[in-house]
């Protein structure tokens, strides 16, 4: 079961400036929250070591920004037709997998609509650290946007505000 959780986590999880534009591939772009600083892999590792026990952000597949106490990651994934499912089914599966792993405490599990794009929002706590994850619906070209904001519990409001600023800026390219 842990292997399945890890696989889905990777797929789900597989940022000096004011408002920096992000472009990971040709499929998705967005604007990082004001005041975010894009980090190198070494800077991410140092920030994680100083502030967290571990991270679920894969710096090989994502762009990572620091905004005060937050790590904000964002990437896109191409999803083949055979793996495309309604968000409701994906949410149900993810919620089950995360709740089944007793190391996680799922605090939020919902689908929201932002500018005509539906997103799964999944917030969970693990070992005193919080992950605010998002996963968009798959667009007709097979691309979806994914991300994680990692933070400590006292910075919950800051993380929610960052998510509220990031999601409306996500744009999908038509290919």
Buried (B, 14 or more C-beta within 10 A) or exposed (E): EEEEBBEBBEBBBBBEEEEBEBEBEEBBBBBBBEBBBBBEEEBBEEBBEEBBEEBBBBBEBBBBBBBEBBBBBBBBBEBEEEEEBEBEEBBEEBBEBBEEBEEBEBEEBEBEEBEEBBBBBBBBBBEEBBBBBBBBBBBEBBBBBBBBBBBBEEBBEBBBBBBEBBBEBBBBBEE
